Amino acid sequence: MSDKLERDVEEVLAGIEDFDWRRRERRPGPLRRAIQSFGRRTSERLARLSAGHLMLFGSLLVIVGFVLRGQSLGMWAIILGVVLFLIGLVWTARGGGRRRTTTTRGGYWRDRYISYDDAPPRNPLERWFRRRER
């Protein structure tokens, strides 16, 4: 039984050595390139979006909604504006989407650098809202 297993393993290993590992790549068609380009441009624009942008756009939608108050479109604009404003507010409370540098807070004491970010926050609300990016 073990001889048969050894032969099978040797056969598989021999087949792997002869396998052509070069990947055959097809060029994407024009539709796929257009979709990929659109997705890339959209994701780049959304990556630049900040909490302030959401709050500003939400405020503008609320104002437009009050101007169009008599129509059903106005009510939906107010609702969407309030939702966007609240999302931006929560995002601001959680860190604002800004990219932080990798340097830690701390100071020097007796020629040694001591980091203060290692200690957990004492306040439970601060602990809940604090987001660490590592």
C-alpha positions in Angstrom: 0.0 0.0 0.0 2.8 2.4 0.9 4.6 1.6 -2.4 1.5 2.6 -4.4 1.2 5.8 -2.3 4.9 6.6 -2.9 4.5 6.1 -6.6 1.4 8.4 -6.7 3.3 11.1 -4.8 6.3 10.8 -7.1 4.0 11.0 -10.2 2.3 14.1 -8.9 5.7 15.7 -8.1 7.1 14.9 -11.5 4.0 16.4 -13.1 4.4 19.6 -11.1 8.0 20.0 -12.2 6.9 19.8 -15.9 4.0 22.2 -15.4 4.2 25.5 -17.3 3.7 28.1 -14.6 3.6 31.1 -17.0 0.2 32.7 -16.7 -1.5 33.3 -20.0 -3.0 36.8 -19.7 -5.8 38.0 -21.8 -6.2 41.7 -22.5 -9.5 43.1 -21.1 -12.0 44.3 -23.7 -13.1 47.9 -24.1 -16.1 47.5 -21.9 -14.1 46.0 -19.0 -11.5 48.7 -19.3 -14.2 51.4 -19.2 -15.8 49.9 -16.1 -12.4 49.5 -14.4 -11.5 53.1 -15.2 -14.8 54.4 -13.9 -14.4 52.3 -10.7 -10.9 53.6 -10.1 -11.8 57.2 -10.6 -14.8 56.9 -8.4 -12.8 55.3 -5.6 -10.1 57.9 -5.8 -12.7 60.7 -5.4 -14.4 58.9 -2.5 -11.1 58.5 -0.8 -10.7 62.2 -0.7 -14.1 62.7 1.0 -13.9 63.9 4.6 -16.3 64.3 7.5 -16.5 68.0 6.9 -17.6 67.4 3.3 -20.4 65.2 4.5 -21.6 67.7 7.0 -21.4 70.5 4.5 -23.3 68.6 1.9 -25.9 67.5 4.5 -26.4 71.1 5.6 -26.9 72.2 2.0 -29.4 69.5 1.4 -31.4 70.6 4.5 -31.5 74.2 3.2 -32.6 73.0 -0.3 -35.2 70.9 1.4 -36.6 73.8 3.3 -36.8 75.8 0.1 -38.6 73.0 -1.6 -40.8 72.4 1.5 -44.1 72.1 -0.3 -43.0 69.2 -2.6 -42.2 65.6 -1.6 -38.7 66.1 -3.0 -38.1 68.7 -0.3 -39.0 66.3 2.5 -36.6 63.6 1.1 -33.8 66.2 0.8 -34.3 67.2 4.4 -34.2 63.6 5.6 -31.1 62.8 3.5 -29.4 66.0 4.6 -30.0 65.2 8.3 -28.7 61.6 7.8 -25.5 62.8 6.0 -24.9 65.5 8.6 -25.2 62.9 11.4 -22.9 60.5 9.6 -20.4 63.3 9.3 -20.8 64.2 12.9 -20.2 60.7 14.1 -17.2 60.4 11.7 -15.8 63.6 13.2 -16.2 62.2 16.7 -14.4 59.0 15.7 -11.4 60.8 14.2 -12.6 62.7 11.2 -11.2 60.4 8.6 -7.9 62.3 8.6 -4.7 60.3 8.2 -2.6 60.4 11.2 1.2 60.2 11.2 2.9 57.1 12.6 4.6 59.1 15.3 3.3 58.4 18.8 2.8 60.9 21.5 5.4 60.9 24.2 8.4 62.7 25.6 11.9 62.3 26.7 12.8 61.5 30.3 16.4 60.8 31.3 17.4 60.5 27.7 14.8 57.9 26.9 11.7 58.3 24.8 8.5 57.3 26.6 5.3 56.8 24.6 2.0 57.8 26.2 -0.2 56.1 23.7 0.3 52.6 25.2 -1.9 53.3 28.2 -5.6 52.8 27.7 -7.8 55.8 28.2 -9.5 56.1 31.6 -12.7 57.6 30.4 -15.1 54.9 29.0 -16.5 57.4 26.4 -13.0 58.2 25.2 -12.2 54.5 25.0 -15.3 53.9 22.9 -14.7 56.9 20.5 -11.0 56.5 20.2 -9.8 54.8 17.1 -6.2 53.6 16.9 -4.7 53.3 13.5 -1.8 50.9 13.5 
